[in-house]
Amino acid sequence: MTDRQQPDAEPAAQSPGATAGAIARGVRIFVIIAVAAAVVVIGLTASRDTLAGLARLKWYWLAATVGLWFAAAGLDGLRLAALSRAGEHPLTALQAFEVIYIGYFMAAVTPFQVGGLPLQLYIMHRWGISPGKASAMLLVRGVLFYGLLFAAAPFVAIRLGASTALLKVLAAYIAFIVAAGAVTVLAGLIFPARLIAWRDRLALAPRPGRVRRAVLWVLGEFESFTTGLRMYLRPANVGHLLLAALLTVACMAALFSMSATLLSGLGVPTDAPRAMGLNLLLCSVMLFVPTPGASGVAEAGAAGLYSMICPKYMLGVYVVLWRLFSFYLGALVGGLMTLRHLSVHRPARGTPDRNAPVE
């Protein structure tokens, strides 16, 4: 199904709420905070030994980091494509890659990194996937990541050895956020009838306002959302779920290995499992930071955690390179894809957008 063909049975997804001006403003805030954080962390850690350390760079380890970035990106796209095989409109690997990295870009320009999901749903709806099932697909992708994260937690705890106060706070923060999200989803799955009844009561209003229309749209998609979650438990789809889980393991291994190869590239003696454990913990926390793209907090957190295994004179250089590979590159690629999608799907002047919400 092309992006011009809309399934008649599904309600139109709302167009992305972020205007060009809002995106540009978010980009400026993200860049300002990121540059300021990089300058601060470099300024606080650089010394004469930094130049000597840069002279000992090992290009082959840095090349390995680039290779791991491409591997992680490709595997992430493949696992979303595998999950989409359980629905009526499977994504190609390239489409899945676009969805993921558009999410990264929008996460970089919105607080709490919440801007990615609306645009992802909007684009997937143009490809024929209902917002409810698209939400379920993206949720299962996240559940696989966090399920494996907690499965790896005992190994990470052993490798990190004696916990610092910072590690304990970060671990508790992750546990609280994920537990709250799980309780919310389970409550919705257990009591769907109450939500449907609430939707029906709201629909009785003769002229609902914008907020009520938005709530009605969300509740209207809930049934499709729960159906999408349950479809992965069907015998025919268990294979897709297992394949996505295996791809998630491979993706996480490539993603978190970049911390070890970067340290080796900077000439720092590296305990690879320990470096990967710190990376895993830090990346998990950054999903729930209020600044756009977790800018500022990510750099400060990385400097605090990696000071345990990286000498101070190379710490600032490492933090900047780590952010480049862990987030900035993905946001840049996603930004280019976002601009292409928004420009292609922008209606001509005087032509109504079929996907715009009805006033």
N, C-alpha and C positions, 0 to 999 in steps of 0.2 A: 504494500500500500504506500503510495507516495504521500508526501507531506501536504498535498493539496486535497487528498481524499479524506474526508472526515467520516467516521462511523456514525450513522444516524442514531443508533441506540444510545450513544453516550453523550452526556452533557459536555458542552465545550469547556475546555480548561481555560481558566483566566489567563490573560496575557501577562507577562512578567511586569511586576509593579515598578521595577527600577527603571527610571528614565535615563537617557544618556547623561543628563546633568547629574543625577544621583550617582551613577556609576563613576563619572569623572571625579566627583567630590570624594567618593570612597577611595578611589585610586590615589588621589592626592594625600588623603589622611594616612593611608597605608604606607605610601612611599616616605612621607615625612617621618612617621614613627619608626619605620624600619631603618632608614638612614641614620636617624638620631641614635637609635639603639646600637647600630653597628659602630658609629663613631665613639660612643661612650665605652663600649666593651673593648674596642681596640685601644682607646686612650688609657683605660685603666690597667691594661695588661701588657701593652707593648714596651719593649726595652731594647737595649743594644743587642741582646741575645736573640731578639726576634729576627733581625736581619741575617744573623748567622744561621738561624734555624731555617729561614726561607732558602738559603743557599744549599741546604741539604734535602730539598724536595725530591721525592722519588716519583717521577712522572708515570711509571707503570702502575703504581697504586692509585694515582689520580685517574688514570685511564680506566682502571678497573671500576672506580666509583661511577664514572660516566656509563660504563656498560651495565652496572647494577641499576642505575636510574632507568635506563631504557627497558631492562628486564622487568623491573617492578611495574612500570607503566603498562607494558604489554600484558603482563599477567593480571593486573587489575582489570584491564579491559576484557580479557578473556573470561574472567570469573563472572563479571556482570553479564556478558553474552551467554555464558552457560546458564545462569539463573533465568535469563529471558526465554530460554528454550521451553520452560514450563508453561508459558503463555501462548496466546494465539498469534502474537506478533513478535517473533524473535528478533533480537538486534544482531547486526553484524559486529565483528570485533571493533571495526572502526567507529561505528555508531556508539558502542558502549564506551570506547575511549573518549569520544567527544562528550558524552554525558558526564563522565567522571571529572574530566578536566575543566569543563564549564563550571561544574560545582566548585572546584578548587579556586577558580578565579573569583566567582561570586562570594565565596567564603572569605577571600582576601579583602573585599571591599565592604563587608557588612559586619556589624557587631555580633559577637557570639557565633560568627561564621554561619548564620542562618539563611543567607541570601541564595545559597546554591540550590536548595530544594525546589522553590517555586519555578525557577527557570528550567531546571532539569525536567520537572513535570510538564511544563509548557511545551518543551521541545519533544519529549517522548509522546505527548498527546498528538502532536502533529504527525508523528510516525504511526499513529493508530493505537496507542496503548492508553487505556483509561488512566486518569490520575490515581485512582484507588489502587489499581494493580501495579502501576509504576511505583507508587509509594511503598507497596509491599515488597517489590523487587529490591528497592534501595534499602529498605529496612532489613531484609534478610542478609543483604551484603554487609550491613553494619553488625548484625547479630553474629555472623560468622567471624568477623574480626574480633569482636569483644569476647566471644566464646573461646576462641583460641588464645586471646590475651590472658584470660583468667586461668586457662589450662596451663599456660606457660608461667604463671605467677610463682609457683613454688620453686621452679628452676631459677627464675630471676632472683628471688629472695636469697637462695643459697649462693649464687654467684656474686651478689652484691655484698655479702658478708654483713658486718655490723651496720644496721640501719642508722642513718642520721635523722635528725628531727625533720629535715626537709623531705626525705624519702617517705617518712611515716605520714606526713601531712598530704603529700601528693597521692599516696596509695589510698588514704582514707577518702580523699576528694573524688577519686575515680570510682571507688566502691559506692559512694553515696549517689553520684550522678547516674551511674548505670542501674543501680537498684531502683531508683525513683522512676527511671524510664521504663524498666521492666514491669514495675507495678502498674504504671499507667496503661501500658499496652495490654497486660493481662486483664485489668479491670474492664477495658473496652471489649475484649474478646468474650469475657464471661457474662457481661450485661449488655449485649448489643440491643436487646429489645427496648431497654430504657432509653437508649440514645435515639432509636428510631421513633419512639413515642414523643420524645422531646422535639425531634425534627418536625413531626407532624403538627405539633402544637404551634411551633414557630411559623409553619407554612400557612396557618389560618389567617395571619395578618393580611389585610387587603393590599396595603402598599408598604412592604418591608423596606427598611433603609439599607444602606450599604453594608453595615456591620451584620445585620440579620441575614442579608442575602449571602454574605460570605460564610456565615455559620451554617446556613442551609446547604450551601454547596459542599462544605466539609462533611457534614452529616450525611448528605446524599451519597458521597463517595465512600462512606464507612463500610457499607455492605460489600462493595467491590474490593475494598482494602482487606477486610477479613477473609473474603473468598481467595484473594491473592495469597494471603499467608498460608491458608489451609491447602492450597494447591501443591505446595512443596512436600506435603505429607502423603500425597497420593502415590501408590506403588509405581506408576509410570514416570513420576518426576523425582523419585528418590535418587536415581542415578545422576540427574542434573545437579541436585543438591550436594551429593558426595563429590562430584567433579569440582564444583565451585569451592567446596571446603579444601580439597587438595590444592587448587590454584591459590587459595587464600594463604595456605601455609607457605607455598613457594614465593608468593608476593611479599609476605611479611619477612621472610628470610632475606630476600634481595633488598627490601626497603631498609631493614635495620642493620644489615651488613655494611651499609655505606658509612656508618659511623666508624667502624673498624678500619675500613680501607682508607678513609680520609686521615685518620690518625697516623696510619702507617705511611701514607703519602707525605705527611708533614715530618716524618722521621721520629715520631713518638713511639716508644716501646708500648705495644698494645696487648691487652688482655681482651681478645675479641668478644667472648661471651659477656664479659662485664660491660664493655662498650655497647653491645647490642641491647643488653638489659636496660641500661640507662636511656638509650634511645627509645625503646619500646614504652617505657614509663612516661617519658617526656612527651612523645607524640600523642599519647592517649589523653594527657591532661590538656594539651593545646586545643582539643576540640571544644572545650567548654570555657575558653577564655573570652572575656567581653570585647577586647580590642579587635579591630579588623585583621583577620589573618593571624591572630594571636601576636601581632607585632609588639615588640618591647618585652612582653612577658616571656615569649619564647626565647629571646636572646638572654634575658636575665636568668631564666630557669636553666638553660643550657650551660651558661657560665658557672652557675652554682653547682650543678650536678657533675659536669665534666672536669671541674677543678680537682676532683678526686683522682682522676687518672691522667690528666693532661697538665704539663708544666705551665705556669702562669704566662711565660713569655710567648707561648704558642696558642694560648687559650682563645684570645680574641680572633686570631686568624682562623682557628678551627670553627668557632661559633659562626662566623660569617659564611664560611664554605659549607658548613652543615645546613644552615638555613637556605643557602642557594640550592642545594640538591634536594633537601627535604620539602621545600615549599615554593621558593621563588620561581624555579624553572617550570613547575607545574602550573603556577598562577599565570606565568607569561604565556605558555602554550594555551591554556584555557582562555585567556583574554583574547587572543587572536581568533579562537574558535567562536567565542561569544560575539565578537564584532561581526564575524561573517554571518552567524545565524540571525542576529538582530537586523542586519542590513538586508539580508535576503528576504526575510519575512515581514519587513516593514511595508505596509500597504502604500500604494501610490497616493499622491495628494488627491483628495476628493473621493477616494475609494474606501469604503468601510472595511475594517478588519473583521473577518468572520469569527476570529477567536477572541475578540475583545468582549469583556463582560457586558451584558445587556443592562442599560440604565433603566 
